[in-house]
Amino acid sequence: MMDVFENCPTTADYRESLSKSLDVPVECLDYGYIEKCKDVKYLEKILKVLRSGDEGYYPHLIEFCESHLEKLNPKSRVLRKANPVATSASLGKDEWNQIVDELMTWQEETKNTEMSLQQQSTHDLMKEIPSIRGSTSSISLSKTSTAKEKRNSSKRVLPRDYQEWDKFDAEKECERVDGDVLQSDHSPAVKIKGHSKIKTEVDVSLLTQQERLLLANREKDKGNEAFRANDHEEAVAYYSRSLCFSPTVAAYNNRAQAQIKLDQWHNAMTDCQSVLELEPRNVKALLRRATVHKHMGQLHLATDDLREVLMEEPQNAAAIALLSEIETLEENQPEQQRKGKRILIQEEEEENDDSNNDMQAQAFLAEPSQPVGGEESSAAPGERGDMGNAQKKPHSRGDRGPHGDASSSHAGQWRSKGASSDKYKVTPHESKEKVANGTSKRDSTASSQTDQSGSGKTTQGGETVNLDAPCGALPPPLARLKNEGNLLFKNGQFADALEKYSQAIQGYTDSGIDSPQDLCVLYSNRAACSLKNGSSHDCIQDATTALELQPFSLKPLLRRAMAYESLERYRKAYVDYKTVLQIDTSVQAANDSVNRISRLLVEQDGPEWREKLSEIPLVPLSAQQHRREEQPSAEVLQARAEKAARDAERKAEVRFSALKQEGNEFVKKGQHQEAVGKYSECLKLKPEECAVYTNRALCYLKLDKFTEAKLDCDAALKLEPTNKKAFYRRALAFKGLKDYLACSTDLQEVLQQDPNVQEAEKELEEVTVLLRESLANDSRSKPRKTVPITEVVDDDEEPVAVPNSAGSCRGQDTTINFHPTCSLEFGQALNAAFVTGNTAACSNLLASTAPEMLPQYLSTQLDGHTLSFIVQALDSHLLEKDTNLVYQHLNHLHTADRFSIALMLMEKDKRRHMTHLFEHLSSVESTEFTKNDVQNLANKYK
């Protein structure tokens, strides 16, 4: 027994190891040290050591350490204590009974479910288990594997002698073993076969709802496993089985994703629509439908879905990336149209009417997804008939419709003859509804070829096509055959379309009409059908006939080149492709094919492959389309101008932000002159940015350019009349210009908007002192003159000399005009009384002045000294004569323009006269005012 526990660690060993790992000296296990310690991590170590008991057990010290740690970090993990397990004793009787009842109910439901599943025969639900991944065999449930492993009786290996061991090459044996391991590791994954054996439809009529849900989840999990293994076909099968048991949002979403991986766009669209019917704003369904729209060329619908996704989840990375990709594609579309227009490999039906031609070109540029004829111009290549364009769809100038093939050496442009612009009509409402529902534009044959009561029109999924539309010089029966062929080609029925074109060609021969251009179009269209059906020889024959009728016609040349390439006749294909590029250099399919065939010919014929080519014909200038410049339409020019304006605005915004950031960095570094340059460039881009003006004003203040700073602040206040920074920095500019009064006004405006601006308060105190000093210096520097004071009386009275308070005025008689008629006369009289200190004369002047005129007379010359002198005159003389007049003067005096500045500049000893005046005024009883009125008026003089 001792041997068993000999190597087990004891509690003492654990404590010793804990103490060593924590590395806490004994000196730290003290009240004083713990109280002073502020390091939370170290306090946690101390608490762990104390709790371990390695240095002894001190409950009070542990409690003290816990309380101190709780003050520093209440959420410390060390302070957490495990709660004891709840028992019946710790719970109330009702709560405990409820728990027991719920457990018993759950136990009974589990037993009943298990018994019901055991009674149901699994053989009735699923006859066979699906095949194991990577094999083609399946195991039936009715059969149980009874095979037992057979032990192969291996023969005993006879011992070898030493000579055999000497011949044994260990290195080769190791290489062989390593090779086997690598081969087994890198063996290709076995692709699952027998997907067709997985039945996608299951009979669920005998299953309960609970069993359906169980089996649906099981099938969905199998689909998830197959999807993770990149076996998307099997995943689709299992998801379909899951939907048979129970249609759920998750199963539809998963099947849509698997179908996207398989490029089954229409099926994926159907599943996304099913999800959105069950859950209208499902993010996954919207995102996957946007992916389908993108691959189907419906970029605007994909953008709408992605914007709905971003409204639900603004940070969805997949939606943001896909939206950016789609916007890039939309921005690149106009550029591609400028570089070279697309040539849709289809035949032109209208060839004379230039006005209809222009209307169709505008419709083609405005709505690329709208079908205009026998073929869709924006559908995915796999969904439409490309009229023989098995490679990438070529681009060409002057394509006026999907069936335009009238380019020749005699015709400068592809033009349409004798057809109305309403040949193919699509109601806007029907078109939008069709795209919104995700339906395919190719409907069934029956619906696309049903003639509406013999009117010559057919309806294809809401699209009205006029089968009797005129086609050049062809008679009406032949024109109808051609239109029917175009419609069949659009629907992918190439054999039927070929028959229609053949009938039209035969009818053309029988009718005896002379229109080689129309016959060329028919042969070219039939060549396209032959190429689609894989009849390359017939395609070559028809294209050659078309070129005999219309030499250097672009589309027959391109189709014959594709047929030659499919037959691996690369030399002739190369010659035709080069001829196409002479006609129009912007045909991208021809460029790609020339590069591809050049490499093949080099491998086939060697470096001298060009000598084995037949002569490439020279195309006359009249047939070279890329030399004819077309004037873009008004819509194209407007779109280009709008895009250029957006690009310029975006570039200006980026440059503005960069310049402003550089200016801010210069300000932080103290390089204010460089910052001024950056801010000036910003204002060239955005002259109405208020923040830039205030920033540049700050730099001007740092550079002592106060005039420039004031101008920038004025500009900022024109843009934002209540900008605090502009007022404050203009106040600093006024201070630098020594205009202390204007500086004080701006600082008061700042404090009125925000009284908590301490910098403005300090500046206002400093500016107030400077303003008083400047006023005092101005009063000392001005020489004082003696002004005679004369009392003006009526005509029948004589002037009376008024003695001043001292009895004389420095030995000279002075007179005052007590009836001033303007501000100048009032100012002269008041200044004469102020200079001589004659408060009695000032009192007489105020007695003869109307109270409402006093603010107007004092508007330009009120200061602290003048205000103090007027208050002293009112208190010492006029108050005794007419108390009501004193109240009226005080009630109007505070409305003067410069009253607040004058009140602020009054010295403290002179404010006592104002206090005495209001005390005397409040002690007088009057019928015109009360003590409360006097108190309210006194508050305005504080």
MINU-517023 format. One record per residue (C-alpha): residue in one letter; x, y, z. Coordinates in steps of 0.1 Angstrom, whole numbers, padded with zeros to 4 digits, always signed. Example, Ala and Ser with C-alpha at 12.3 -4.5 7.8 and 13.67 -1.06 7.14 Angstrom:
REM MINU-517023
A+0123-0045+0078
S+0137-0011+0071
***
This chain:
REM MINU-517023
M+0000+0000+0000
M+0029+0023+0008
D+0043+0015-0027
V+0011+0027-0043
F+0011+0062-0027
E+0048+0066-0025
N+0050+0090-0055
C+0017+0109-0049
P+0021+0146-0040
T+0010+0155-0004
T-0007+0186+0007
A+0025+0200+0021
D+0042+0194-0013
Y+0013+0213-0030
R+0016+0242-0007
E+0053+0244-0012
S+0050+0243-0049
L+0022+0270-0047
S+0044+0293-0026
K+0073+0289-0050
S+0052+0295-0080
L+0036+0327-0065
D+0070+0339-0052
V+0057+0361-0023
P+0081+0369+0005
V+0070+0365+0041
E+0076+0402+0047
C+0047+0410+0024
L+0022+0390+0046
D+0016+0420+0068
Y-0012+0444+0075
G+0008+0475+0068
Y+0022+0462+0035
I-0012+0450+0023
E-0028+0483+0032
K-0002+0503+0012
C-0001+0479-0018
K-0020+0491-0049
D-0010+0463-0073
V-0041+0442-0078
K-0022+0413-0093
Y+0002+0411-0064
L-0025+0414-0039
E-0042+0384-0055
K-0010+0364-0052
I-0008+0374-0015
L-0044+0363-0009
K-0037+0329-0026
V-0007+0323-0003
L-0027+0333+0028
R-0055+0309+0018
S-0031+0281+0011
G-0020+0281+0047
D+0016+0276+0037
E+0028+0303+0061
G+0000+0296+0087
Y-0037+0303+0089
Y-0046+0339+0097
P-0084+0344+0092
H-0084+0381+0102
L-0055+0389+0078
I-0072+0370+0050
E-0104+0390+0056
F-0084+0422+0057
C-0067+0414+0024
E-0100+0404+0008
S-0116+0437+0018
H-0087+0458+0005
L-0087+0439-0028
E-0124+0444-0031
K-0119+0482-0028
L-0093+0481-0056
N-0110+0456-0080
P-0145+0444-0069
K-0146+0421-0100
S-0115+0402-0092
R-0117+0364-0099
V-0099+0356-0066
L-0129+0371-0047
R-0153+0347-0063
K-0167+0320-0040
A-0185+0289-0051
N-0221+0287-0041
P-0231+0254-0025
V-0252+0230-0046
A-0289+0237-0041
T-0309+0210-0023
S-0344+0206-0012
A-0335+0223+0021
S-0323+0254+0003
L-0355+0257-0018
G-0390+0264-0009
K-0415+0236-0007
D-0436+0249-0037
E-0405+0255-0058
W-0391+0220-0050
N-0425+0204-0059
Q-0426+0222-0092
I-0391+0209-0101
V-0400+0174-0092
D-0432+0175-0112
E-0415+0188-0143
L-0388+0161-0141
M-0414+0134-0138
T-0434+0148-0167
W-0403+0149-0189
Q-0394+0113-0179
E-0429+0101-0189
E-0428+0119-0223
T-0394+0105-0231
K-0405+0069-0223
N-0437+0073-0244
T-0417+0087-0274
E-0392+0059-0272
M-0419+0032-0271
S-0438+0047-0300
L-0406+0049-0321
Q-0398+0013-0312
Q-0433+0001-0322
Q-0430+0018-0356
S-0411-0004-0380
T-0381+0015-0394
H-0384-0007-0425
D-0416+0011-0435
L-0400+0045-0434
M-0368+0039-0453
K-0362+0007-0471
E-0325+0012-0476
I-0298+0032-0460
P-0280+0055-0486
S-0247+0043-0499
I-0216+0050-0479
R-0196+0080-0492
G-0170+0068-0516
S-0187+0035-0525
T-0215+0022-0547
S-0228-0004-0523
S-0258+0000-0500
I-0269-0019-0469
S-0305-0030-0464
L-0320-0026-0430
S-0337-0059-0433
K-0304-0076-0435
T-0282-0078-0405
S-0245-0083-0409
T-0237-0117-0395
A-0203-0120-0410
K-0175-0124-0385
E-0139-0114-0390
K-0119-0143-0401
R-0085-0145-0387
N-0060-0153-0414
S-0037-0179-0402
S-0005-0162-0410
K+0025-0184-0415
R+0052-0181-0390
V+0082-0163-0405
L+0113-0185-0404
P+0143-0169-0388
R+0169-0155-0412
D+0206-0161-0411
Y+0232-0133-0408
Q+0241-0133-0445
E+0205-0124-0454
W+0205-0095-0430
D+0237-0083-0446
K+0220-0081-0480
F+0190-0062-0465
D+0190-0025-0477
A+0174-0005-0449
E+0173+0028-0469
K+0154+0013-0498
E+0129-0002-0474
C+0124+0031-0457
E+0118+0049-0490
R+0093+0022-0500
V+0074+0027-0467
D+0075+0065-0471
G+0062+0062-0506
D+0033+0041-0496
V+0024+0066-0469
L+0025+0095-0492
Q+0005+0076-0518
S-0022+0069-0493
D-0022+0104-0480
H-0025+0120-0514
S-0048+0096-0530
P-0077+0114-0548
A-0110+0115-0530
V-0134+0090-0544
K-0163+0109-0560
I-0197+0096-0549
K-0215+0077-0575
G-0251+0066-0576
H-0266+0100-0567
S-0295+0090-0588
K-0303+0062-0564
I-0311+0087-0537
K-0348+0092-0539
T-0357+0129-0535
E-0394+0122-0531
V-0406+0103-0500
D-0441+0092-0490
V-0448+0109-0457
S-0485+0103-0455
L-0482+0076-0427
L-0458+0097-0405
T-0467+0119-0376
Q-0456+0155-0374
Q-0430+0146-0348
E-0416+0119-0369
R-0415+0142-0399
L-0395+0168-0380
L-0371+0142-0368
L-0365+0128-0402
A-0363+0162-0418
N-0335+0173-0394
R-0317+0140-0401
E-0318+0145-0438
K-0307+0181-0435
D-0277+0170-0414
K-0268+0146-0442
G-0270+0173-0467
N-0248+0195-0445
E-0222+0167-0444
A-0223+0163-0481
F-0220+0201-0487
R-0189+0202-0464
A-0174+0174-0485
N-0180+0196-0517
D-0205+0170-0530
H-0231+0195-0539
E-0253+0172-0560
E-0258+0148-0531
A-0264+0178-0508
V-0292+0189-0531
A-0307+0154-0530
Y-0307+0153-0492
Y-0320+0188-0488
S-0349+0178-0512
R-0357+0148-0490
S-0357+0170-0459
L-0381+0194-0476
C-0404+0164-0484
F-0406+0156-0447
S-0410+0192-0435
P-0404+0224-0455
T-0382+0247-0434
V-0363+0279-0440
A-0329+0263-0433
A-0334+0235-0458
Y-0345+0259-0486
N-0316+0282-0478
N-0291+0253-0478
R-0304+0239-0510
A-0302+0273-0527
Q-0266+0276-0517
A-0258+0241-0530
Q-0276+0249-0563
I-0255+0282-0566
K-0224+0260-0563
L-0238+0239-0592
D-0246+0271-0613
Q-0283+0261-0612
W-0294+0298-0610
H-0331+0293-0617
N-0335+0266-0591
A-0316+0286-0566
M-0338+0316-0573
T-0369+0295-0567
D-0356+0283-0533
C-0347+0319-0523
Q-0382+0330-0532
S-0397+0302-0511
V-0376+0313-0481
L-0387+0349-0485
E-0423+0338-0486
L-0419+0321-0453
E-0396+0347-0438
P-0397+0380-0458
R-0365+0396-0445
N-0343+0365-0442
V-0307+0378-0446
K-0293+0346-0461
A-0320+0343-0487
L-0315+0380-0497
L-0278+0375-0499
R-0281+0344-0520
R-0307+0359-0543
A-0284+0388-0549
T-0257+0364-0559
V-0281+0347-0584
H-0291+0381-0598
K-0255+0391-0602
H-0247+0359-0622
M-0278+0364-0643
G-0267+0400-0652
Q-0294+0417-0632
L-0271+0440-0613
H-0297+0465-0601
L-0319+0438-0585
A-0288+0424-0568
T-0280+0459-0555
D-0315+0462-0540
D-0312+0429-0522
L-0278+0437-0508
R-0291+0471-0495
E-0319+0453-0477
V-0292+0429-0462
L-0272+0459-0450
M-0303+0475-0435
E-0307+0444-0413
E-0269+0438-0407
P-0248+0469-0415
Q-0216+0450-0407
N-0222+0420-0430
A-0188+0415-0447
A-0201+0393-0474
A-0228+0418-0484
I-0204+0447-0484
A-0179+0428-0505
L-0205+0417-0531
L-0220+0452-0532
S-0186+0467-0539
E-0180+0442-0567
I-0213+0450-0583
E-0207+0487-0581
T-0174+0482-0598
L-0191+0462-0626
E-0217+0490-0630
E-0191+0517-0631
N-0171+0498-0657
Q-0200+0493-0681
P-0200+0529-0695
E-0163+0526-0701
Q-0167+0494-0721
Q-0194+0511-0742
R-0171+0540-0750
K-0142+0517-0759
G-0163+0495-0781
K-0200+0487-0784
R-0212+0451-0783
I-0221+0432-0814
L-0250+0410-0806
I-0247+0381-0831
Q-0283+0383-0844
E-0299+0395-0875
E-0313+0430-0881
E-0349+0432-0892
E-0353+0469-0897
E-0330+0485-0922
N-0343+0519-0934
D-0360+0539-0907
D-0333+0560-0891
S-0356+0575-0864
N-0366+0541-0852
N-0330+0531-0853
D-0320+0559-0830
M-0348+0550-0806
Q-0337+0514-0804
A-0301+0525-0798
Q-0312+0547-0769
A-0333+0519-0755
F-0304+0495-0758
L-0281+0519-0738
A-0308+0527-0712
E-0320+0492-0705
P-0295+0465-0715
S-0316+0438-0699
Q-0347+0445-0721
P-0352+0421-0750
V-0355+0440-0783
G-0359+0411-0807
G-0352+0375-0812
E-0325+0373-0785
E-0319+0388-0750
S-0291+0412-0749
S-0282+0409-0712
A-0290+0373-0702
A-0263+0350-0692
P-0245+0332-0720
G-0258+0298-0709
E-0294+0310-0709
R-0298+0326-0743
G-0292+0316-0779
D-0261+0336-0790
M-0267+0332-0827
G-0236+0312-0832
N-0214+0330-0807
A-0200+0300-0789
Q-0171+0320-0776
K-0172+0352-0757
K-0198+0376-0771
P-0181+0401-0794
H-0185+0438-0791
S-0190+0461-0821
R-0200+0496-0829
G-0233+0504-0844
D-0253+0475-0833
R-0289+0486-0834
G-0307+0455-0823
P-0303+0418-0816
H-0307+0407-0852
G-0287+0434-0870
D-0265+0420-0898
A-0265+0445-0926
S-0228+0456-0925
S-0212+0454-0959
S-0188+0471-0981
H-0216+0491-0996
A-0233+0502-0964
G-0216+0525-0939
Q-0236+0515-0909
W-0260+0488-0898
R-0294+0504-0904
S-0329+0492-0902
K-0353+0494-0931
G-0391+0497-0930
A-0399+0486-0895
S-0418+0504-0868
S-0402+0510-0834
D-0430+0491-0816
K-0421+0457-0831
Y-0414+0442-0797
K-0434+0457-0769
V-0428+0450-0732
T-0451+0466-0707
P-0430+0482-0680
H-0452+0468-0652
E-0450+0433-0666
S-0412+0435-0671
K-0407+0446-0635
E-0430+0420-0621
K-0413+0393-0641
V-0378+0402-0629
A-0390+0407-0593
N-0405+0372-0592
G-0373+0357-0606
T-0390+0340-0635
S-0370+0330-0666
K-0375+0351-0697
R-0376+0319-0718
D-0411+0304-0714
S-0425+0273-0728
T-0429+0267-0765
A-0466+0266-0764
S-0469+0299-0746
S-0443+0316-0768
Q-0459+0306-0801
T-0496+0311-0794
D-0511+0335-0819
Q-0536+0359-0804
S-0568+0355-0824
G-0549+0357-0857
S-0536+0393-0850
G-0500+0383-0859
K-0488+0389-0824
T-0476+0363-0798
T-0471+0366-0761
Q-0441+0352-0744
G-0444+0355-0706
G-0460+0389-0708
E-0439+0401-0737
T-0458+0409-0769
V-0439+0401-0801
N-0453+0412-0835
L-0446+0383-0859
D-0460+0404-0888
A-0434+0431-0884
P-0419+0441-0918
C-0383+0429-0925
G-0367+0450-0952
A-0379+0442-0987
L-0392+0407-0978
P-0429+0400-0986
P-0451+0396-0955
P-0452+0358-0955
L-0414+0356-0957
A-0411+0384-0930
R-0433+0363-0907
L-0412+0332-0913
K-0381+0352-0904
N-0397+0366-0872
E-0408+0332-0862
G-0373+0319-0867
N-0359+0347-0845
L-0384+0339-0818
L-0376+0302-0819
F-0339+0310-0818
K-0345+0331-0787
N-0362+0302-0770
G-0333+0279-0778
Q-0352+0258-0804
F-0324+0260-0830
A-0337+0231-0852
D-0371+0247-0856
A-0356+0281-0862
L-0333+0266-0889
E-0364+0252-0906
K-0381+0286-0906
Y-0351+0303-0921
S-0349+0275-0947
Q-0385+0281-0957
A-0379+0318-0959
I-0348+0313-0982
Q-0368+0289-1004
G-0397+0314-1005
Y-0372+0342-1014
T-0359+0321-1044
D-0394+0313-1056
S-0406+0349-1053
G-0379+0362-1076
I-0373+0394-1056
D-0339+0411-1057
S-0327+0420-1022
P-0293+0405-1015
Q-0290+0422-0982
D-0321+0405-0968
L-0310+0371-0983
C-0276+0376-0966
V-0293+0380-0932
L-0313+0348-0937
Y-0282+0328-0946
S-0263+0343-0917
N-0291+0334-0893
R-0293+0299-0906
A-0255+0296-0902
A-0260+0306-0865
C-0286+0278-0860
S-0263+0253-0877
L-0234+0263-0854
K-0256+0259-0824
N-0267+0225-0835
G-0231+0214-0840
S-0233+0213-0878
S-0202+0233-0885
H-0200+0223-0922
D-0235+0236-0928
C-0226+0268-0909
I-0195+0273-0931
Q-0215+0268-0963
D-0243+0293-0953
A-0218+0319-0940
T-0198+0316-0973
T-0230+0322-0993
A-0239+0352-0971
L-0204+0366-0977
E-0209+0362-1015
L-0240+0383-1013
Q-0225+0409-0989
P-0187+0408-0989
F-0170+0417-0956
S-0202+0413-0936
L-0190+0410-0900
K-0213+0384-0885
P-0211+0357-0912
L-0173+0361-0911
L-0173+0357-0873
R-0196+0326-0875
R-0175+0310-0902
A-0144+0316-0881
M-0160+0299-0851
A-0170+0269-0873
Y-0135+0266-0887
E-0121+0267-0851
S-0146+0240-0839
L-0134+0218-0868
E-0097+0225-0858
R-0091+0242-0892
Y-0071+0268-0874
R-0054+0284-0904
K-0087+0294-0921
A-0102+0304-0887
Y-0072+0327-0882
V-0077+0344-0916
D-0114+0350-0909
Y-0107+0364-0874
K-0080+0387-0887
T-0105+0399-0914
V-0131+0406-0887
L-0105+0427-0868
Q-0099+0447-0899
I-0136+0455-0900
D-0139+0463-0863
T-0109+0462-0840
S-0131+0463-0809
V-0145+0428-0813
Q-0130+0412-0782
A-0140+0376-0792
A-0119+0379-0823
N-0089+0393-0804
D-0090+0364-0779
S-0094+0338-0806
V-0065+0352-0826
N-0042+0350-0796
R-0054+0315-0788
I-0051+0302-0824
S-0016+0318-0827
R-0003+0296-0799
L-0019+0265-0814
L-0004+0273-0849
V+0031+0278-0834
E+0029+0244-0817
Q+0015+0228-0849
D+0035+0244-0877
G+0065+0258-0858
P+0081+0293-0861
E+0072+0295-0898
W+0035+0291-0893
R+0026+0324-0910
E+0040+0313-0943
K+0015+0284-0944
L-0015+0307-0941
S-0036+0318-0970
E-0036+0355-0979
I-0056+0377-0956
P-0079+0399-0977
L-0077+0436-0974
V-0109+0452-0962
P-0118+0485-0979
L-0121+0517-0958
S-0158+0519-0964
A-0163+0486-0946
Q-0140+0494-0916
Q-0165+0503-0889
H-0139+0513-0863
R-0129+0543-0885
R-0164+0557-0883
E-0169+0578-0852
E-0204+0581-0840
Q-0217+0610-0820
P-0228+0598-0786
S-0264+0604-0776
A-0276+0631-0752
E-0282+0605-0725
V-0247+0591-0729
L-0232+0626-0727
Q-0252+0634-0696
A-0242+0602-0680
R-0206+0609-0687
A-0209+0644-0673
E-0226+0632-0642
K-0200+0605-0636
A-0172+0630-0642
A-0188+0654-0617
R-0191+0626-0591
D-0155+0616-0597
A-0143+0652-0594
E-0164+0657-0562
R-0150+0625-0547
K-0114+0634-0555
A-0119+0669-0541
E-0133+0655-0509
V-0104+0631-0505
R-0079+0658-0512
F-0097+0682-0489
S-0096+0657-0460
A-0059+0650-0467
L-0049+0687-0467
K-0070+0694-0436
Q-0053+0665-0418
E-0019+0677-0429
G-0027+0712-0416
N-0038+0698-0382
E-0006+0678-0380
F+0015+0710-0387
V-0005+0728-0359
K+0003+0700-0334
K+0040+0703-0343
G+0039+0742-0340
Q+0046+0747-0377
H+0019+0774-0381
Q+0032+0789-0414
E+0030+0755-0432
A-0004+0749-0416
V-0017+0782-0431
G-0006+0770-0466
K-0025+0737-0462
Y-0057+0754-0449
S-0055+0779-0478
E-0055+0750-0502
C-0085+0735-0484
L-0104+0768-0488
K-0098+0767-0526
L-0115+0733-0527
K-0143+0742-0502
P-0146+0779-0496
E-0176+0775-0473
E-0160+0753-0447
C-0163+0772-0414
A-0138+0750-0394
V-0110+0757-0418
Y-0114+0795-0414
T-0112+0792-0376
N-0082+0769-0378
R-0064+0793-0401
A-0073+0822-0378
L-0056+0803-0349
C-0025+0800-0370
Y-0025+0837-0378
L-0029+0845-0341
K+0002+0824-0334
L+0021+0843-0361
D+0009+0877-0347
K-0010+0884-0380
F-0040+0898-0362
T-0057+0915-0392
E-0057+0883-0412
A-0070+0864-0382
K-0099+0890-0378
L-0108+0886-0415
D-0109+0848-0412
C-0131+0850-0381
D-0155+0874-0399
A-0158+0850-0427
A-0165+0821-0403
L-0192+0842-0385
K-0209+0849-0419
L-0212+0811-0424
E-0221+0803-0387
P-0232+0834-0368
T-0231+0816-0334
N-0196+0800-0337
K-0179+0804-0303
K-0144+0797-0316
A-0148+0825-0342
F-0159+0850-0315
Y-0131+0840-0291
R-0104+0841-0317
R-0116+0874-0331
A-0116+0888-0296
L-0079+0877-0294
A-0073+0894-0327
F-0089+0926-0314
K-0067+0924-0284
G-0037+0922-0306
L-0049+0952-0325
K-0055+0970-0292
D-0092+0974-0299
Y-0101+0965-0263
L-0137+0976-0265
A-0145+0953-0295
C-0125+0925-0278
S-0146+0929-0247
T-0178+0927-0267
D-0168+0894-0284
L-0157+0879-0251
Q-0191+0888-0236
E-0208+0871-0265
V-0188+0840-0259
L-0197+0840-0222
Q-0233+0846-0230
Q-0234+0814-0252
D-0213+0793-0227
P-0207+0808-0192
N-0183+0779-0184
V-0155+0790-0208
Q-0128+0799-0183
E-0104+0812-0209
A-0129+0838-0220
E-0134+0849-0183
K-0097+0854-0178
E-0093+0873-0210
L-0123+0895-0202
E-0107+0904-0168
E-0074+0912-0185
V-0090+0932-0213
T-0111+0952-0188
V-0080+0964-0170
L-0064+0973-0203
L-0095+0992-0214
R-0095+1013-0182
E-0058+1021-0186
S-0063+1031-0222
L-0092+1054-0213
A-0072+1069-0185
N-0043+1075-0208
D-0065+1091-0234
S-0081+1115-0208
R-0047+1126-0196
S-0033+1132-0230
K-0062+1155-0241
P-0058+1192-0230
R-0088+1205-0212
K-0105+1236-0223
T-0126+1261-0204
V-0161+1262-0218
P-0184+1290-0207
I-0216+1277-0192
T-0245+1299-0201
E-0281+1293-0191
V-0304+1299-0221
V-0337+1314-0210
D-0367+1329-0228
D-0365+1360-0248
D-0380+1382-0220
E-0355+1370-0194
E-0318+1378-0191
P-0291+1352-0189
V-0283+1342-0153
A-0248+1329-0144
V-0250+1297-0124
P-0223+1293-0099
N-0207+1259-0096
S-0205+1240-0064
A-0172+1257-0055
G-0188+1291-0060
S-0166+1298-0090
C-0150+1281-0120
R-0113+1287-0118
G-0118+1325-0119
Q-0138+1325-0151
D-0176+1327-0156
T-0190+1295-0173
T-0225+1291-0188
I-0243+1258-0199
N-0269+1253-0226
F-0297+1236-0206
H-0319+1230-0236
P-0298+1210-0261
T-0314+1200-0294
C-0289+1173-0305
S-0264+1148-0291
L-0235+1172-0299
E-0250+1201-0278
F-0259+1177-0250
G-0224+1163-0250
Q-0207+1197-0249
A-0229+1209-0220
L-0223+1176-0201
N-0186+1177-0207
A-0184+1213-0194
A-0202+1204-0162
F-0180+1172-0158
V-0147+1191-0163
T-0156+1217-0137
G-0172+1191-0114
N-0205+1211-0113
T-0230+1185-0103
A-0257+1212-0099
A-0253+1222-0135
C-0255+1185-0145
S-0287+1182-0124
N-0303+1212-0142
L-0293+1197-0176
L-0309+1164-0167
A-0340+1182-0154
S-0345+1199-0187
T-0339+1167-0208
A-0367+1142-0215
P-0358+1108-0200
E-0366+1089-0233
M-0340+1111-0251
L-0312+1105-0226
P-0300+1071-0241
Q-0299+1087-0276
Y-0278+1117-0264
L-0254+1094-0245
S-0250+1067-0272
T-0215+1078-0284
Q-0199+1092-0252
L-0211+1071-0223
D-0182+1058-0202
G-0176+1049-0166
H-0167+1084-0154
T-0196+1100-0172
L-0220+1074-0157
S-0206+1080-0122
F-0210+1118-0126
I-0246+1115-0138
V-0255+1092-0108
Q-0238+1116-0084
A-0258+1146-0098
L-0291+1127-0096
D-0284+1116-0060
S-0272+1150-0047
H-0295+1175-0064
L-0323+1162-0086
L-0336+1135-0062
E-0347+1162-0037
K-0365+1182-0065
D-0383+1155-0085
T-0381+1119-0074
N-0402+1106-0103
L-0380+1122-0128
V-0349+1105-0113
Y-0367+1071-0116
Q-0376+1078-0152
H-0340+1088-0160
L-0326+1056-0144
N-0353+1035-0161
H-0341+1048-0195
L-0304+1052-0189
H-0296+1014-0188
T-0309+1010-0223
A-0281+1031-0238
D-0258+1013-0263
R-0226+1014-0242
F-0242+1011-0208
S-0229+0976-0200
I-0193+0986-0209
A-0195+1018-0189
L-0210+0999-0159
M-0182+0974-0161
L-0155+1002-0162
M-0169+1020-0131
E-0145+1019-0102
K-0156+1003-0069
D-0155+1035-0048
K-0178+1052-0073
R-0203+1024-0073
R-0212+1034-0037
H-0229+1065-0051
M-0251+1043-0072
T-0259+1021-0041
H-0268+1053-0021
L-0290+1066-0049
F-0311+1034-0050
E-0313+1033-0012
H-0326+1069-0011
L-0350+1062-0040
S-0365+1032-0024
S-0371+1051+0009
V-0393+1076-0010
E-0430+1069-0013
S-0444+1076-0048
T-0475+1068-0067
E-0456+1060-0100
F-0433+1033-0087
T-0429+1009-0057
K-0400+0995-0038
N-0402+0963-0059
D-0398+0984-0090
V-0368+1002-0075
Q-0353+0968-0065
N-0358+0954-0100
L-0342+0985-0115
A-0313+0983-0091
N-0306+0947-0103
K-0300+0961-0138
Y-0272+0984-0124
K-0253+0956-0107
***
